């Protein structure tokens, strides 16, 4: 069932790859053990990894709407930094 999440409105593959790297780097800085984590694994395997390492699951909603925002990517990266340091 978890593999059937719709892709409409999903982030572009390039952005996904870039933000995965941000989370991995921030997770290392936060002292999280990410050995064995495969960002390209199925959602089911990634969720199992998260649960087995005592992490919580979160989501990010991002939109570009004002001149005060740098970009959607900047919003997502800031959320990922927060998430990694709060075990999400």
The first five atom37 places (N, CA, C, CB, O) and aatype in JSON, in Angstrom:
{
  "aatype": [20, 20, 20, 20, 20, 20, 20, 20, 20, 20, 20, 20, 20, 20, 20, 20, 20, 20, 20, 20, 20, 20, 20, 20, 20, 20, 20, 20, 20, 20, 20, 20, 20, 20, 20, 20, 20, 20, 20, 20, 20, 20, 20, 20, 20, 20, 20, 20, 20, 20, 20, 20, 20, 20, 20, 20, 20, 20, 20, 20, 20, 20, 20, 20, 20, 20, 20, 20, 20, 20, 20, 20, 20, 20, 20, 20, 20, 20, 20, 20, 20, 20, 20, 20, 20, 20, 20, 20],
  "atom_mask": [
    [1, 1, 1, 1, 1],
    [1, 1, 1, 1, 1],
    [1, 1, 1, 1, 1],
    [1, 1, 1, 1, 1],
    [1, 1, 1, 1, 1],
    [1, 1, 1, 1, 1],
    [1, 1, 1, 1, 1],
    [1, 1, 1, 1, 1],
    [1, 1, 1, 1, 1],
    [1, 1, 1, 1, 1],
    [1, 1, 1, 1, 1],
    [1, 1, 1, 1, 1],
    [1, 1, 1, 1, 1],
    [1, 1, 1, 1, 1],
    [1, 1, 1, 1, 1],
    [1, 1, 1, 1, 1],
    [1, 1, 1, 1, 1],
    [1, 1, 1, 1, 1],
    [1, 1, 1, 1, 1],
    [1, 1, 1, 1, 1],
    [1, 1, 1, 1, 1],
    [1, 1, 1, 1, 1],
    [1, 1, 1, 1, 1],
    [1, 1, 1, 1, 1],
    [1, 1, 1, 1, 1],
    [1, 1, 1, 1, 1],
    [1, 1, 1, 1, 1],
    [1, 1, 1, 1, 1],
    [1, 1, 1, 1, 1],
    [1, 1, 1, 1, 1],
    [1, 1, 1, 1, 1],
    [1, 1, 1, 1, 1],
    [1, 1, 1, 1, 1],
    [1, 1, 1, 1, 1],
    [1, 1, 1, 1, 1],
    [1, 1, 1, 1, 1],
    [1, 1, 1, 1, 1],
    [1, 1, 1, 1, 1],
    [1, 1, 1, 1, 1],
    [1, 1, 1, 1, 1],
    [1, 1, 1, 1, 1],
    [1, 1, 1, 1, 1],
    [1, 1, 1, 1, 1],
    [1, 1, 1, 1, 1],
    [1, 1, 1, 1, 1],
    [1, 1, 1, 1, 1],
    [1, 1, 1, 1, 1],
    [1, 1, 1, 1, 1],
    [1, 1, 1, 1, 1],
    [1, 1, 1, 1, 1],
    [1, 1, 1, 1, 1],
    [1, 1, 1, 1, 1],
    [1, 1, 1, 1, 1],
    [1, 1, 1, 1, 1],
    [1, 1, 1, 1, 1],
    [1, 1, 1, 1, 1],
    [1, 1, 1, 1, 1],
    [1, 1, 1, 1, 1],
    [1, 1, 1, 1, 1],
    [1, 1, 1, 1, 1],
    [1, 1, 1, 1, 1],
    [1, 1, 1, 1, 1],
    [1, 1, 1, 1, 1],
    [1, 1, 1, 1, 1],
    [1, 1, 1, 1, 1],
    [1, 1, 1, 1, 1],
    [1, 1, 1, 1, 1],
    [1, 1, 1, 1, 1],
    [1, 1, 1, 1, 1],
    [1, 1, 1, 1, 1],
    [1, 1, 1, 1, 1],
    [1, 1, 1, 1, 1],
    [1, 1, 1, 1, 1],
    [1, 1, 1, 1, 1],
    [1, 1, 1, 1, 1],
    [1, 1, 1, 1, 1],
    [1, 1, 1, 1, 1],
    [1, 1, 1, 1, 1],
    [1, 1, 1, 1, 1],
    [1, 1, 1, 1, 1],
    [1, 1, 1, 1, 1],
    [1, 1, 1, 1, 1],
    [1, 1, 1, 1, 1],
    [1, 1, 1, 1, 1],
    [1, 1, 1, 1, 1],
    [1, 1, 1, 1, 1],
    [1, 1, 1, 1, 1],
    [1, 1, 1, 1, 1]
  ],
  "atom_positions": [
    [[0.8, -1.19, 0.0], [0.0, 0.0, 0.0], [0.86, 1.26, 0.0], [-0.92, -0.01, 1.19], [0.53, 2.22, -0.7]],
    [[1.94, 1.28, 0.76], [2.78, 2.47, 0.84], [3.45, 2.79, -0.49], [3.83, 2.29, 1.91], [3.86, 3.93, -0.71]],
    [[3.56, 1.82, -1.36], [4.22, 2.04, -2.65], [3.28, 2.72, -3.65], [4.71, 0.72, -3.21], [3.72, 3.07, -4.75]],
    [[2.02, 2.92, -3.31], [1.04, 3.45, -4.25], [0.72, 4.92, -4.02], [-0.22, 2.66, -4.16], [-0.37, 5.37, -4.37]],
    [[1.63, 5.66, -3.45], [1.42, 7.09, -3.23], [1.48, 7.81, -4.57], [2.47, 7.67, -2.23], [2.42, 7.6, -5.33]],
    [[0.49, 8.66, -4.89], [0.48, 9.35, -6.18], [1.68, 10.29, -6.31], [-0.82, 10.14, -6.35], [2.2, 10.79, -5.32]],
    [[2.1, 10.52, -7.53], [3.26, 11.39, -7.78], [2.86, 12.79, -8.24], [4.14, 10.75, -8.82], [3.74, 13.64, -8.4]],
    [[1.58, 13.04, -8.44], [1.13, 14.36, -8.87], [1.51, 15.38, -7.82], [-0.4, 14.37, -9.12], [1.2, 15.21, -6.64]],
    [[2.19, 16.44, -8.23], [2.62, 17.47, -7.31], [3.92, 17.16, -6.59], [1.57, 17.7, -6.31], [4.37, 17.94, -5.75]],
    [[4.54, 16.04, -6.92], [5.8, 15.65, -6.28], [6.95, 16.53, -6.77], [6.11, 14.17, -6.55], [6.86, 17.16, -7.83]],
    [[8.0, 16.56, -6.01], [9.21, 17.31, -6.38], [9.89, 16.64, -7.58], [10.2, 17.39, -5.18], [9.75, 15.44, -7.8]],
    [[10.61, 17.44, -8.36], [11.37, 16.92, -9.5], [12.49, 16.01, -9.0], [11.96, 18.09, -10.35], [13.02, 16.21, -7.91]],
    [[12.84, 15.01, -9.79], [13.87, 14.04, -9.41], [15.18, 14.73, -9.02], [14.13, 13.06, -10.55], [15.82, 14.34, -8.04]],
    [[15.59, 15.75, -9.77], [16.83, 16.46, -9.46], [16.77, 17.09, -8.07], [17.11, 17.54, -10.52], [17.73, 17.02, -7.31]],
    [[15.64, 17.71, -7.75], [15.48, 18.33, -6.44], [15.48, 17.26, -5.35], [14.19, 19.15, -6.38], [16.08, 17.46, -4.29]],
    [[14.83, 16.15, -5.59], [14.8, 15.07, -4.61], [16.22, 14.61, -4.28], [13.96, 13.89, -5.13], [16.57, 14.44, -3.11]],
    [[17.02, 14.4, -5.31], [18.41, 13.96, -5.11], [19.18, 14.99, -4.3], [19.1, 13.72, -6.46], [19.91, 14.63, -3.37]],
    [[19.02, 16.26, -4.63], [19.74, 17.32, -3.92], [19.31, 17.43, -2.47], [19.52, 18.65, -4.62], [20.15, 17.59, -1.58]],
    [[18.02, 17.34, -2.22], [17.56, 17.5, -0.84], [17.85, 16.26, 0.01], [16.07, 17.8, -0.81], [18.04, 16.37, 1.22]],
    [[17.89, 15.09, -0.62], [18.3, 13.9, 0.12], [19.73, 14.09, 0.64], [18.2, 12.64, -0.77], [20.04, 13.72, 1.77]],
    [[20.58, 14.65, -0.19], [21.97, 14.89, 0.2], [22.04, 15.88, 1.35], [22.79, 15.39, -1.0], [22.86, 15.72, 2.26]],
    [[21.2, 16.91, 1.31], [21.17, 17.89, 2.41], [20.8, 17.2, 3.71], [20.17, 19.04, 2.1], [21.45, 17.4, 4.73]],
    [[19.74, 16.36, 3.68], [19.34, 15.68, 4.91], [20.44, 14.77, 5.42], [18.05, 14.88, 4.68], [20.72, 14.74, 6.61]],
    [[21.07, 14.02, 4.51], [22.15, 13.11, 4.93], [23.29, 13.88, 5.59], [22.67, 12.32, 3.73], [23.82, 13.45, 6.61]],
    [[23.68, 15.0, 5.01], [24.76, 15.81, 5.58], [24.36, 16.37, 6.95], [25.12, 16.96, 4.62], [25.15, 16.34, 7.89]],
    [[23.14, 16.88, 7.04], [22.68, 17.44, 8.31], [22.5, 16.35, 9.36], [21.36, 18.2, 8.1], [22.76, 16.58, 10.54]],
    [[22.06, 15.18, 8.95], [21.91, 14.06, 9.88], [23.26, 13.68, 10.48], [21.27, 12.84, 9.18], [23.36, 13.41, 11.68]],
    [[24.3, 13.67, 9.64], [25.65, 13.38, 10.14], [26.07, 14.43, 11.16], [26.66, 13.33, 8.98], [26.6, 14.1, 12.22]],
    [[25.84, 15.7, 10.84], [26.19, 16.79, 11.75], [25.45, 16.67, 13.08], [25.88, 18.15, 11.11], [25.98, 17.02, 14.14]],
    [[24.22, 16.17, 13.02], [23.4, 16.02, 14.21], [23.74, 14.76, 15.0], [21.93, 16.01, 13.83], [23.17, 14.52, 16.07]],
    [[24.66, 13.96, 14.47], [25.07, 12.76, 15.17], [24.16, 11.57, 14.96], [25.16, 13.05, 16.61], [24.24, 10.6, 15.72]],
    [[23.31, 11.61, 13.96], [22.44, 10.48, 13.68], [23.22, 9.38, 12.97], [21.23, 10.91, 12.82], [24.08, 9.66, 12.13]],
    [[22.93, 8.15, 13.3], [23.54, 7.01, 12.63], [22.76, 6.73, 11.34], [23.58, 5.75, 13.56], [21.62, 6.27, 11.39]],
    [[23.39, 6.99, 10.21], [22.7, 6.77, 8.94], [23.38, 5.67, 8.12], [22.66, 8.06, 8.13], [23.09, 5.49, 6.94]],
    [[24.29, 4.94, 8.76], [24.96, 3.84, 8.07], [23.91, 2.85, 7.6], [26.0, 3.14, 8.99], [23.05, 2.42, 8.37]],
    [[23.98, 2.49, 6.35], [23.04, 1.54, 5.77], [21.8, 2.17, 5.18], [22.64, 0.56, 6.81], [20.98, 1.47, 4.59]],
    [[21.64, 3.49, 5.32], [20.48, 4.14, 4.73], [20.68, 4.29, 3.23], [20.22, 5.51, 5.39], [21.71, 4.79, 2.79]],
    [[19.7, 3.85, 2.46], [19.74, 3.95, 1.0], [18.61, 4.85, 0.54], [19.65, 2.54, 0.32], [17.45, 4.42, 0.54]],
    [[18.91, 6.09, 0.14], [17.84, 7.0, -0.27], [17.1, 6.52, -1.53], [18.41, 8.37, -0.52], [16.02, 7.03, -1.84]],
    [[17.67, 5.57, -2.23], [17.02, 5.05, -3.44], [16.23, 3.77, -3.18], [18.05, 4.78, -4.51], [15.65, 3.21, -4.1]],
    [[16.2, 3.32, -1.94], [15.44, 2.12, -1.59], [13.95, 2.43, -1.7], [15.8, 1.63, -0.15], [13.55, 3.58, -1.81]],
    [[13.15, 1.4, -1.67], [11.7, 1.58, -1.74], [11.24, 2.35, -0.49], [10.96, 0.2, -1.84], [11.93, 2.39, 0.53]],
    [[10.08, 2.94, -0.6], [9.52, 3.67, 0.53], [9.36, 2.75, 1.73], [8.16, 4.29, 0.16], [9.64, 3.16, 2.86]],
    [[8.94, 1.54, 1.51], [8.77, 0.58, 2.6], [10.08, 0.35, 3.34], [8.23, -0.75, 2.07], [10.11, 0.33, 4.57]],
    [[11.18, 0.17, 2.6], [12.49, -0.05, 3.24], [12.99, 1.21, 3.94], [13.51, -0.5, 2.19], [13.59, 1.12, 5.01]],
    [[12.76, 2.36, 3.35], [13.19, 3.6, 3.99], [12.42, 3.83, 5.29], [13.0, 4.8, 3.05], [12.99, 4.27, 6.29]],
    [[11.12, 3.54, 5.28], [10.32, 3.69, 6.49], [10.78, 2.71, 7.57], [8.84, 3.48, 6.19], [10.81, 3.06, 8.75]],
    [[11.13, 1.51, 7.17], [11.63, 0.52, 8.13], [12.94, 1.0, 8.75], [11.85, -0.85, 7.44], [13.14, 0.84, 9.95]],
    [[13.82, 1.59, 7.95], [15.09, 2.12, 8.46], [14.8, 3.21, 9.49], [15.95, 2.69, 7.3], [15.38, 3.2, 10.58]],
    [[13.9, 4.12, 9.15], [13.56, 5.23, 10.05], [13.07, 4.69, 11.39], [12.49, 6.14, 9.41], [13.53, 5.12, 12.45]],
    [[12.14, 3.77, 11.34], [11.57, 3.22, 12.57], [12.62, 2.47, 13.38], [10.4, 2.29, 12.26], [12.65, 2.57, 14.61]],
    [[13.49, 1.72, 12.71], [14.5, 0.94, 13.43], [15.58, 1.81, 14.06], [15.14, -0.05, 12.49], [16.32, 1.35, 14.93]],
    [[15.68, 3.07, 13.63], [16.68, 3.98, 14.19], [16.05, 5.02, 15.12], [17.42, 4.69, 13.06], [16.7, 6.0, 15.5]],
    [[14.79, 4.81, 15.48], [14.14, 5.69, 16.44], [13.86, 7.08, 15.93], [14.95, 5.79, 17.65], [13.75, 8.03, 16.72]],
    [[13.73, 7.23, 14.61], [13.43, 8.53, 14.03], [11.93, 8.66, 13.81], [14.2, 8.72, 12.71], [11.22, 7.66, 13.74]],
    [[11.46, 9.87, 13.72], [10.06, 10.14, 13.4], [9.95, 10.43, 11.91], [9.51, 11.33, 14.24], [10.93, 10.8, 11.26]],
    [[8.76, 10.26, 11.38], [8.51, 10.53, 9.96], [7.82, 11.88, 9.84], [7.65, 9.4, 9.31], [6.87, 12.17, 10.57]],
    [[8.3, 12.69, 8.92], [7.71, 14.01, 8.71], [7.5, 14.27, 7.24], [8.59, 15.09, 9.32], [7.9, 13.47, 6.39]],
    [[6.89, 15.37, 6.95], [6.67, 15.78, 5.57], [6.93, 17.27, 5.44], [5.24, 15.44, 5.1], [6.89, 18.0, 6.43]],
    [[7.2, 17.69, 4.23], [7.46, 19.11, 3.96], [6.53, 19.58, 2.86], [8.96, 19.34, 3.57], [6.43, 18.95, 1.8]],
    [[5.86, 20.67, 3.11], [5.04, 21.32, 2.1], [5.73, 22.64, 1.79], [3.55, 21.53, 2.57], [5.97, 23.44, 2.69]],
    [[6.03, 22.88, 0.54], [6.77, 24.08, 0.16], [6.08, 24.74, -1.02], [8.23, 23.74, -0.18], [5.57, 24.07, -1.91]],
    [[6.09, 26.07, -1.03], [5.58, 26.79, -2.18], [6.33, 28.1, -2.32], [4.06, 27.04, -2.05], [6.82, 28.66, -1.34]],
    [[6.41, 28.57, -3.51], [7.11, 29.81, -3.81], [6.05, 30.87, -4.05], [8.07, 29.66, -5.05], [5.3, 30.78, -5.02]],
    [[5.98, 31.88, -3.17], [4.86, 32.81, -3.3], [5.19, 34.29, -3.13], [3.85, 32.44, -2.32], [4.38, 35.13, -3.51]],
    [[6.35, 34.63, -2.57], [6.63, 36.05, -2.36], [8.08, 36.38, -2.7], [6.34, 36.44, -0.9], [8.91, 35.49, -2.86]],
    [[8.35, 37.66, -2.81], [9.71, 38.11, -3.07], [10.63, 37.86, -1.89], [9.71, 39.59, -3.41], [11.85, 37.88, -2.04]],
    [[10.08, 37.63, -0.71], [10.88, 37.41, 0.47], [11.46, 36.0, 0.55], [10.06, 37.7, 1.7], [12.38, 35.75, 1.33]],
    [[10.93, 35.1, -0.23], [11.4, 33.72, -0.23], [12.49, 33.57, -1.29], [10.24, 32.73, -0.48], [12.35, 34.08, -2.4]],
    [[13.56, 32.87, -0.93], [14.65, 32.69, -1.88], [14.26, 31.72, -2.98], [15.91, 32.19, -1.16], [14.49, 31.99, -4.16]],
    [[13.67, 30.61, -2.62], [13.25, 29.6, -3.59], [12.55, 28.47, -2.85], [14.45, 29.06, -4.41], [12.62, 28.38, -1.63]],
    [[11.9, 27.62, -3.6], [11.31, 26.43, -3.01], [12.4, 25.58, -2.4], [10.51, 25.63, -4.05], [12.25, 25.07, -1.29]],
    [[13.51, 25.42, -3.11], [14.61, 24.61, -2.6], [15.14, 25.15, -1.27], [15.75, 24.55, -3.62], [15.41, 24.37, -0.36]],
    [[15.27, 26.45, -1.16], [15.76, 27.05, 0.09], [14.82, 26.72, 1.25], [15.91, 28.57, -0.06], [15.28, 26.43, 2.35]],
    [[13.52, 26.77, 1.01], [12.55, 26.43, 2.05], [12.7, 24.97, 2.47], [11.12, 26.69, 1.56], [12.72, 24.66, 3.66]],
    [[12.81, 24.1, 1.49], [12.93, 22.67, 1.76], [14.22, 22.39, 2.52], [12.88, 21.86, 0.45], [14.22, 21.62, 3.48]],
    [[15.32, 23.0, 2.1], [16.6, 22.77, 2.78], [16.54, 23.2, 4.24], [17.73, 23.52, 2.06], [17.06, 22.51, 5.11]],
    [[15.9, 24.33, 4.52], [15.77, 24.79, 5.9], [14.94, 23.81, 6.72], [15.14, 26.19, 5.95], [15.27, 23.51, 7.87]],
    [[13.87, 23.31, 6.13], [13.04, 22.31, 6.82], [13.84, 21.03, 7.08], [11.78, 21.98, 5.99], [13.69, 20.42, 8.14]],
    [[14.68, 20.63, 6.13], [15.48, 19.41, 6.29], [16.52, 19.58, 7.39], [16.16, 19.05, 4.98], [16.79, 18.64, 8.14]],
    [[17.11, 20.75, 7.48], [18.07, 21.01, 8.56], [17.39, 20.85, 9.92], [18.69, 22.42, 8.43], [17.9, 20.19, 10.82]],
    [[16.22, 21.46, 10.03], [15.44, 21.34, 11.26], [15.12, 19.87, 11.54], [14.14, 22.18, 11.17], [15.28, 19.39, 12.66]],
    [[14.65, 19.19, 10.51], [14.25, 17.78, 10.66], [15.41, 16.91, 11.14], [13.71, 17.23, 9.34], [15.25, 16.12, 12.07]],
    [[16.55, 17.05, 10.53], [17.69, 16.21, 10.9], [18.11, 16.44, 12.35], [18.89, 16.49, 9.97], [18.46, 15.5, 13.06]],
    [[18.06, 17.68, 12.78], [18.47, 18.0, 14.16], [17.39, 17.69, 15.19], [18.84, 19.47, 14.26], [17.64, 17.76, 16.4]],
    [[16.2, 17.33, 14.72], [15.1, 16.96, 15.61], [14.64, 15.53, 15.38], [13.94, 17.91, 15.43], [13.52, 15.15, 15.73]],
    [[15.54, 14.73, 14.79], [15.32, 13.28, 14.59], [14.07, 12.97, 13.77], [15.2, 12.59, 15.93], [13.33, 12.04, 14.06]],
    [[13.87, 13.76, 12.73], [12.74, 13.55, 11.82], [13.25, 13.03, 10.49], [11.93, 14.84, 11.62], [12.46, 12.79, 9.58]]
  ]
}
